[in-house]
Amino acid sequence: MSVFTDVCWRHWPKMCNCPPSEDEVERMKSDVFLLDRELQRENRRAREFAIALAALALGIFQHRERMMAAHGEDGVPEDLHRLGQQAKQAAELLDEPRNKDRVSELLKRIES
């Protein structure tokens, strides 16, 4: 490999087919490990956010339902009614199959 251009002169102008050096292999392993750790952290944050969002949506929806039961539809302020509808939509979005947590189940199977 050339020091100046990182081009393998044995295979120039084609792409280099030489096996990577041990240092490069270790660097790639380190990068993969760090990316894996970051992915795990992001998945944990996403799970925590989903739990908090579900609790918030449920609380808003239940409060709206209590006010409707106590005061009727006229006793619920318009902004609370809209917020209740948005909370219901957020809860439905969280329940969609594409938003289910598949990573934690996969990690449990890998660890056991």
C-alpha positions in Angstrom: 0.0 0.0 0.0 1.2 3.5 -0.7 1.7 5.7 2.3 0.3 8.7 0.5 -2.8 7.4 -1.2 -3.8 4.2 0.5 -3.8 2.4 -2.9 -2.4 -1.0 -3.3 0.0 -0.8 -6.2 -0.1 -4.5 -6.9 -3.8 -4.3 -7.9 -3.9 -0.7 -9.2 -6.2 0.5 -10.8 -8.5 -2.2 -9.6 -9.8 -2.3 -6.0 -7.3 -3.9 -3.6 -7.9 -7.6 -2.9 -5.2 -7.9 -0.3 -6.3 -9.2 3.1 -6.6 -6.4 5.7 -3.8 -6.0 8.2 -4.2 -7.2 11.8 -4.4 -3.6 13.0 -7.2 -2.9 10.5 -9.1 -6.0 11.6 -8.9 -5.0 15.3 -10.0 -1.5 14.4 -13.0 -2.8 12.6 -13.9 -5.1 15.5 -13.6 -2.2 17.8 -15.8 -0.1 15.6 -18.4 -2.8 15.4 -18.4 -3.3 19.1 -18.8 0.5 19.7 -21.7 0.6 17.2 -23.3 -2.4 18.8 -23.2 -0.7 22.2 -24.6 2.6 20.8 -27.4 0.6 19.2 -28.2 -1.0 22.5 -28.3 2.4 24.2 -30.6 3.8 21.5 -32.9 0.9 21.7 -33.1 1.3 25.5 -33.9 5.0 25.1 -36.6 4.2 22.5 -38.2 1.6 24.9 -38.1 4.1 27.8 -39.7 6.8 25.5 -42.4 4.4 24.3 -43.3 3.5 27.9 -43.5 7.1 28.9 -45.5 8.1 25.8 -47.9 5.2 26.4 -48.4 6.2 30.1 -49.0 9.9 29.1 -51.4 8.9 26.4 -53.3 6.7 28.7 -53.5 9.3 31.4 -54.8 12.0 29.1 -57.4 9.6 27.6 -58.6 8.5 31.0 -58.9 12.0 32.3 -60.9 13.0 29.2 -63.2 9.9 29.8 -63.7 10.8 33.5 -64.6 14.4 32.6 -67.1 13.1 29.9 -68.6 10.7 32.4 -69.0 13.4 35.1 -70.0 16.4 33.0 -71.0 15.1 29.6 -69.6 16.0 26.3 -70.3 19.7 26.9 -68.2 19.7 30.1 -65.0 18.7 28.3 -63.0 21.7 27.0 -62.3 21.6 23.3 -58.5 21.5 23.8 -58.8 18.5 26.1 -61.0 16.8 23.6 -58.4 17.3 20.8 -55.6 16.2 23.2 -57.6 13.1 24.0 -57.9 12.3 20.3 -54.2 12.8 19.8 -53.4 10.6 22.8 -55.6 7.9 21.3 -53.8 8.1 18.0 -50.4 8.0 19.8 -51.5 4.8 21.7 -52.7 3.2 18.4 -49.3 4.1 16.8 -47.5 2.5 19.7 -49.6 -0.7 19.3 -48.8 -1.1 15.6 -46.7 -4.3 14.9 -43.9 -2.3 13.2 -43.3 -0.4 16.5 -43.0 -3.5 18.7 -39.7 -4.0 20.5 -37.9 -6.9 18.7 -34.4 -6.2 19.9 -34.8 -7.0 23.6 -36.3 -10.4 22.7 -33.4 -11.1 20.3 -30.8 -10.1 22.9 -32.4 -12.4 25.4 -32.2 -15.4 23.0 -28.6 -14.6 22.1 -27.6 -14.3 25.8 -29.2 -17.6 26.8 
